[in-house]
């Protein structure tokens, strides 16, 4: 399948790419070859192959989820740059115009 120059320019515009004349010509050839290869793959009979999201076996390597005591609040807050009443204090991410700056 041969892509037209207009096809390449349209894809470049969608991707917000500014392409030079040489890049448009080169990409026209390269993208056409990619689509040709996809067309070859589409001719394969895959009816007997089950859909697969992951081709390698997955195994969980995490530790067991075991309940245990948490750290004391003082130890957790020991290295906090700012704290207030036993909580982490952070700057507002989306402060309004009438909110106080910390």
Helices and strands as residue ranges (DSSP letters): H 5-14, H 21-42, H 73-77, E 83-84, E 87-88
